[in-house]
Amino acid sequence: MSIDPKSLLRDLFATAIAAAHPRQVLADHLPADRSGRVIVIGAGKAAAAMAEVIEQEWQGEVSGLVVTRYGHSANCKKIEVVEAAHPVPDAAGLETAQRVLQLVSGLSESDRVIFLLSGGGSSLLALPAEGLTLKDKQAINKALLKSGASISEMNCVRKHLSSIKGGRLAKACWPATVYTYAISDVPGDEATVIASGPTVADPTTSAEALAILARYEIEIPAHVRTWLQDPRSETVKPGDPCLSRSHFQLIATPQQSLDAAAEKVRAAGLTPLILGDLEGESREVAKVHAGIARQIVLHGQPIKPPCVIISGGETTVTVRGDGRGGRNAEFLLSLTNTLKGLPDVYALAGDTDGIDGSEDNAGAIMTPCSYGRAAKLGLSSSDELDNNNGYGYFAALGDLIVTEPTRTNVNDFRAILILESPEK
């Protein structure tokens, strides 16, 4: 069997991305009746690409406003696209959130709203709660990103500091009918976690948000604490009448992308092993993957090579150093450091939105030679890991993956290719 490992891994990554792209997944879910006026709003890394599909598919009058990350725009003619900052919100996102609320205020029962939601929407559609400032949200968001908090924990805090998240956008649209179409970027595909659930009920509480901030020892100003202790900080809860005309539909999930990649693996004559949507510290998740890979190489368990281990999800990084790199580069650096050049093992880790954290790469590729090549360049994988410098490590090897923004987002994609040893 002749396999080009790097080409196969890149093909698997491209397949995972394509399976979640709005042009592949949105049109079939739109209402059967696409006539009449519709107001389109949206937020997330895929929002502009989703808006482009709406313009192509809707036969009636279309207008609206969506916000996406800088560089993730699309060629829309009827729906305005604004770019803003991610993962830390900025003034552009704040202004757009205010405009979105104005756009949906005063609607009637005969009005229809389409809300296009994808990962990144939480920071892109940022509207601080009463008495809070954008600076407050920026500082807390930065601290959460460095703390190692999970995406669900971060979003719990964000919802209770917001005037638009945690079901509040649906409340603002009432009594109009709201159709939310969402591309999931969270483990478990929970509607309330995707971009902090602007149009769905939120079961979390302000007390939980305070507990999360305390758990990660994040200092907050007195006025923020006072707000979180105020009953008005509570989000829209299940059973609230304002949600009775709000409909939520998942149109793409991480699992769909993992399944598409697995099918590609089978077509190449290899066996896939899907581990699913995973959370946890990037470096620790990598150690688990390394253990499975080593067991396959040495003992043919739980499957025999040639095979591909596939996983997704959203890991976290607790920042300790001052190096460059997102969670996928960190995962791959930890994998390299653990396997130390184990023969016949190749790996790719990348973010399906095309941006690993805040860098310009989607991720990177590891080969059995990576550990040794880096050592010859004077790079210690353990030292670079201590400095959170996955980007620098793989940049030096020429093995970063640069895709440009993909305009979708089902979070991380990881594939570990294990070939048969010619000695066996």
C-alpha positions in Angstrom: 0.0 0.0 0.0 1.5 3.3 -1.1 0.4 6.2 1.1 1.7 9.8 1.2 1.1 10.5 4.9 1.1 14.3 4.8 -1.2 14.4 1.8 -3.6 11.9 3.4 -3.7 13.9 6.6 -4.4 17.2 4.7 -7.1 15.5 2.7 -8.8 14.3 5.9 -8.7 17.8 7.3 -10.1 19.3 4.1 -12.9 16.6 4.2 -13.8 17.5 7.8 -14.0 21.2 6.9 -16.1 20.6 3.7 -18.6 18.5 5.6 -19.5 21.5 7.8 -19.4 24.3 5.3 -22.7 26.3 5.1 -23.0 25.8 1.3 -23.2 22.0 2.0 -25.5 22.0 5.1 -27.8 25.1 5.4 -30.2 25.1 2.4 -31.9 21.8 3.2 -32.9 23.1 6.7 -34.6 26.3 5.7 -38.4 26.7 5.9 -40.4 25.2 3.0 -42.1 28.6 2.6 -39.3 30.9 1.5 -41.5 33.7 0.2 -42.2 37.0 2.0 -40.1 39.2 4.1 -37.4 37.8 6.4 -34.9 39.6 8.6 -31.6 37.9 8.8 -29.2 38.4 11.8 -26.2 36.3 12.7 -23.0 35.9 14.6 -20.0 33.6 14.3 -17.1 32.6 12.1 -19.5 31.0 9.6 -22.1 33.8 9.8 -21.1 35.5 6.5 -20.9 32.3 4.5 -24.3 31.3 6.0 -25.8 34.7 5.0 -24.6 34.1 1.5 -26.5 30.9 1.3 -29.7 32.7 2.5 -29.4 35.3 -0.2 -29.1 32.5 -2.8 -32.0 30.4 -1.5 -34.6 32.9 -0.3 -37.2 33.9 -2.9 -38.8 36.8 -0.9 -37.5 40.0 0.5 -34.2 39.6 2.4 -32.4 42.1 4.6 -30.3 42.0 7.8 -27.0 42.2 9.6 -24.5 39.6 10.6 -21.1 39.8 12.4 -18.1 37.6 11.7 -14.5 37.5 12.6 -12.0 39.8 10.9 -11.1 38.1 7.6 -14.1 35.8 7.5 -16.4 37.9 5.4 -18.3 36.8 2.2 -19.8 38.3 -0.9 -23.2 39.3 0.4 -25.3 41.9 -1.4 -28.5 42.2 0.6 -27.4 41.3 4.1 -24.8 43.6 5.7 -21.7 41.8 7.0 -19.6 43.4 9.8 -16.3 42.1 11.0 -15.2 42.2 14.6 -12.7 40.7 17.0 -12.4 37.2 18.3 -11.7 35.7 20.9 -11.6 39.0 22.9 -14.5 41.3 21.9 -14.0 44.8 20.6 -16.0 48.0 19.9 -17.1 46.7 16.4 -18.8 43.7 18.0 -20.4 45.9 20.6 -21.8 48.3 18.1 -23.1 45.5 15.9 -24.8 43.9 18.9 -26.6 47.2 19.6 -27.7 47.4 16.0 -28.9 43.8 16.0 -31.2 44.5 19.0 -32.5 47.7 17.3 -33.2 45.7 14.1 -35.4 43.1 15.9 -37.2 45.5 18.3 -40.8 46.2 17.8 -41.5 43.2 15.6 -45.0 41.6 15.3 -46.3 38.0 15.2 -46.3 38.1 11.4 -42.5 38.8 11.2 -39.9 36.2 10.6 -36.3 36.3 11.8 -33.5 34.0 10.7 -30.6 33.8 13.2 -27.4 32.4 11.8 -25.2 31.1 14.6 -21.8 29.5 14.7 -18.7 29.3 17.0 -17.1 32.6 17.9 -20.5 34.3 18.1 -20.1 34.8 21.9 -17.3 37.3 21.6 -18.4 38.7 18.2 -21.9 39.7 19.5 -20.8 41.4 22.6 -23.2 43.6 24.5 -22.4 44.2 28.2 -25.1 44.0 30.8 -26.5 47.1 32.5 -23.7 49.0 34.3 -20.9 47.0 32.8 -18.4 48.1 30.1 -16.7 46.5 27.2 -13.5 46.9 29.1 -14.9 44.8 31.9 -15.9 42.0 29.5 -12.5 42.1 27.7 -10.6 41.8 30.9 -12.7 38.9 32.2 -12.6 37.2 28.8 -8.8 37.4 28.6 -8.5 35.9 32.1 -10.9 33.1 31.3 -9.0 32.2 28.1 -5.7 31.9 30.0 -7.2 30.1 33.0 -7.9 26.7 31.4 -11.6 27.0 31.9 -13.8 24.9 29.6 -15.9 26.5 26.9 -19.1 25.8 28.8 -17.7 27.5 31.9 -16.5 30.5 29.9 -19.9 30.8 28.3 -21.7 30.5 31.6 -19.9 33.6 32.7 -20.3 35.4 29.4 -24.1 34.9 29.4 -24.6 36.5 32.8 -22.5 39.5 31.9 -24.5 40.1 28.6 -27.6 41.9 27.4 -28.0 39.6 24.4 -26.9 36.1 25.3 -28.6 33.4 27.3 -31.9 33.7 25.5 -32.1 37.5 25.7 -32.0 37.9 21.9 -35.0 35.7 21.4 -36.8 37.8 24.1 -36.0 40.9 22.1 -37.5 39.4 19.0 -40.8 38.4 20.7 -43.5 38.0 19.3 -41.9 37.3 15.9 -41.1 33.8 14.8 -37.3 33.1 15.1 -35.5 30.3 13.3 -32.0 29.7 14.6 -29.7 27.7 12.4 -26.6 26.6 14.2 -23.2 25.1 13.4 -22.0 23.5 16.6 -18.4 24.0 17.8 -18.9 22.6 21.3 -18.6 19.0 22.8 -22.1 17.6 23.2 -23.7 20.1 20.8 -25.6 21.8 23.6 -27.7 24.7 22.1 -27.2 26.8 25.3 -23.4 26.6 25.0 -23.0 27.4 21.2 -22.0 31.0 21.2 -23.7 31.4 24.6 -27.2 30.6 23.3 -28.7 33.9 22.4 -32.0 32.4 21.4 -32.4 29.4 23.7 -33.2 28.9 27.4 -30.3 28.9 29.8 -30.3 26.6 32.8 -27.1 28.0 34.4 -27.2 30.7 37.1 -25.4 33.8 38.1 -24.3 32.0 41.3 -22.6 29.4 39.0 -20.9 32.2 37.1 -19.5 33.6 40.3 -18.3 30.1 41.4 -16.5 29.6 38.1 -14.7 33.0 38.5 -13.7 32.0 42.0 -12.6 28.5 40.9 -10.1 30.0 38.5 -9.1 32.8 40.9 -10.2 35.5 38.4 -10.3 38.9 40.0 -13.4 41.0 39.1 -14.3 44.6 39.9 -16.8 45.2 42.7 -19.5 46.5 40.3 -19.3 43.2 38.3 -19.7 41.2 41.5 -22.6 43.4 42.4 -24.3 42.8 39.1 -23.8 39.0 39.3 -25.5 39.1 42.7 -28.4 41.1 41.3 -31.5 39.0 40.2 -31.6 41.0 36.9 -28.4 39.2 35.9 -30.3 35.9 35.5 -30.7 34.6 31.9 -34.0 33.5 30.2 -35.0 30.2 31.8 -36.7 27.1 30.3 -40.5 27.6 30.0 -40.3 31.3 29.5 -43.2 32.3 27.1 -40.9 34.5 25.0 -39.3 31.4 23.7 -42.5 29.7 22.5 -42.0 31.1 18.9 -38.3 30.4 18.8 -37.1 27.3 16.9 -33.5 25.9 17.0 -31.9 23.6 14.4 -28.4 22.2 14.3 -27.2 22.0 10.7 -23.6 20.8 11.2 -21.9 19.2 14.1 -18.3 18.0 14.9 -19.5 14.4 14.7 -20.6 14.9 11.0 -17.1 16.0 10.2 -15.5 13.1 12.0 -17.7 10.7 10.2 -16.9 12.2 6.8 -13.1 11.9 7.6 -13.6 8.3 8.7 -15.3 7.5 5.4 -12.3 9.0 3.6 -10.0 6.8 5.7 -11.9 3.7 4.7 -11.8 4.7 1.1 -8.0 4.8 1.4 -8.0 1.2 2.6 -7.3 2.0 6.3 -9.2 1.5 9.5 -10.6 4.5 11.4 -10.9 4.8 15.2 -13.1 7.7 16.2 -12.5 8.9 19.8 -15.2 11.6 19.5 -15.5 15.1 20.9 -13.0 15.6 23.6 -12.2 18.3 26.2 -9.4 18.9 28.6 -5.9 20.4 28.7 -4.4 20.1 25.2 -1.1 18.6 26.5 -2.9 16.0 28.6 -5.3 15.0 25.8 -2.2 14.6 23.6 -0.7 12.1 26.1 -3.8 10.0 26.0 -3.6 9.9 22.2 0.0 9.1 22.3 -0.7 6.1 24.6 -3.3 4.8 22.2 -0.9 5.2 19.3 1.9 3.4 21.1 -0.4 0.5 22.0 -1.4 0.2 18.3 2.2 0.3 17.1 3.5 -2.2 19.7 0.6 -4.5 20.2 -2.0 -4.0 17.5 -4.6 -2.9 20.1 -7.4 -1.8 20.0 -7.0 -1.9 16.2 -4.2 -3.0 13.9 -2.3 -0.7 11.6 -2.6 0.8 9.0 -5.2 2.9 10.8 -6.1 6.5 11.7 -7.2 7.8 15.1 -9.7 10.6 14.7 -10.9 13.0 17.3 -12.5 16.5 17.7 -13.8 18.7 20.4 -12.3 21.8 22.1 -9.3 21.4 24.3 -7.9 24.2 26.5 -4.5 25.7 27.2 -3.4 27.0 30.6 -0.9 29.7 29.6 2.4 29.4 31.5 4.9 30.8 29.1 5.1 33.6 26.5 5.5 31.6 23.3 3.1 31.5 20.3 0.6 28.9 19.5 -3.0 27.8 19.8 -4.5 24.7 21.4 -3.8 22.5 18.3 -0.1 23.4 18.1 0.1 22.7 21.8 -1.6 19.3 21.4 0.8 18.4 18.6 3.9 19.6 20.5 2.9 17.5 23.5 2.3 14.5 21.2 5.7 15.0 19.7 7.3 15.3 23.1 5.6 12.1 24.3 6.2 9.9 21.3 9.8 11.1 20.7 9.9 10.0 17.1 8.0 6.7 17.4 8.3 5.1 13.9 5.4 5.0 11.5 3.3 7.6 13.4 2.1 10.8 11.7 -0.4 13.4 13.0 -2.3 16.5 12.1 -4.1 18.8 14.5 -6.0 21.9 13.2 -8.9 24.2 13.9 -11.7 23.8 11.3 -12.1 27.6 11.2 -8.6 27.9 9.8 -7.3 29.9 12.8 -5.5 28.1 15.7 -6.3 30.4 18.6 -5.2 33.9 17.4 -2.4 32.8 15.1 -2.4 32.8 11.2 -2.2 29.0 10.9 -4.9 26.4 11.3 -2.6 23.9 13.0 0.4 21.7 12.1 1.6 18.3 11.1 3.9 15.9 13.0 6.0 13.1 11.4 8.3 10.5 13.0 11.2 12.8 12.0 9.8 15.9 13.7 11.4 15.3 17.1 14.8 14.6 15.7 14.8 17.4 13.2 13.8 19.9 15.9 16.6 18.6 18.1 19.1 19.3 15.4 17.9 22.8 15.2 18.5 23.2 18.9 14.8 23.0 19.8 13.7 21.0 22.9 10.1 19.8 22.7 9.8 19.9 26.5 11.2 23.4 26.8 9.0 24.7 24.0 6.0 23.0 25.6 6.8 24.7 28.9 6.8 28.0 27.0 3.5 27.3 25.1 5.5 27.7 21.9 3.9 25.1 19.6 3.7 27.7 16.7 7.4 28.5 16.9 8.4 24.8 17.1 6.4 23.7 14.0 7.2 27.0 12.1 10.9 26.1 12.5 10.2 22.7 10.9 8.1 24.2 8.1 5.1 22.1 9.1 2.5 24.7 10.0 -0.8 24.3 8.1 -2.1 27.6 6.6 -5.5 27.4 5.1 -6.8 31.0 5.5 -10.3 31.4 7.1 -12.6 28.5 6.1 -15.8 30.3 7.0 -17.1 27.5 9.1 -16.3 26.1 12.5 -16.9 22.7 14.1 -13.8 23.2 16.3 -10.7 21.0 16.4 -9.8 18.1 14.1 -7.1 15.7 15.0 -5.9 12.7 13.0 -3.1 10.3 13.9 -2.0 8.0 11.0 -0.3 4.8 12.0 1.3 2.8 9.2 2.4 -0.9 9.2 6.1 -1.3 10.0 7.9 -2.9 7.1 9.7 -5.1 9.6 6.5 -6.8 10.6 
